[in-house]
């Protein structure tokens, strides 16, 4: 979540997101940052098949 905060505080268009409910995964795609291990994390979908956790 820290990377999302940095992306929003340095974005020119951040004021347009004021008052919105934001998903970190959507911000990652929009602003080009990844999780600590370099992956883009998808939105949580309770109906999605379970995937093995990478070690």
C-alpha positions in Angstrom: 0.0 0.0 0.0 3.0 2.3 0.5 3.7 2.3 -3.2 0.2 3.3 -3.9 0.5 6.3 -1.5 3.7 7.4 -3.2 2.1 7.1 -6.7 -0.9 9.2 -5.7 1.1 11.9 -3.9 3.3 12.4 -7.0 0.5 12.1 -9.6 -0.6 15.2 -11.4 -4.2 13.8 -11.7 -4.5 12.7 -8.0 -7.1 15.4 -7.3 -9.5 13.7 -9.7 -9.6 10.6 -7.5 -10.7 12.6 -4.4 -13.6 10.9 -2.7 -13.3 7.6 -4.7 -12.9 4.1 -3.3 -9.6 2.9 -4.9 -8.2 -0.6 -5.3 -4.5 -0.8 -5.0 -4.4 -3.3 -7.8 -6.0 -0.8 -10.1 -3.6 1.9 -9.1 -0.7 -0.4 -9.7 -1.8 -0.9 -13.3 -2.5 2.8 -13.8 0.7 4.1 -12.3 3.0 1.2 -13.1 4.2 -0.1 -9.7 4.3 -3.7 -8.6 4.2 -5.7 -5.4 7.5 -6.2 -3.6 8.3 -9.4 -5.6 7.6 -7.7 -8.9 4.1 -9.1 -9.5 0.9 -7.2 -10.3 -1.7 -8.4 -7.8 -5.2 -8.9 -9.3 -8.4 -7.9 -7.6 -9.7 -10.4 -5.1 -12.3 -12.6 -6.6 -13.9 -15.1 -4.2 -15.1 -17.2 -7.2 -11.6 -17.5 -8.8 -9.8 -20.8 -8.6 -7.2 -21.1 -5.8 -3.6 -20.6 -6.9 -0.5 -21.9 -5.2 1.4 -19.3 -3.3 4.9 -18.7 -4.9 7.7 -19.4 -2.5 
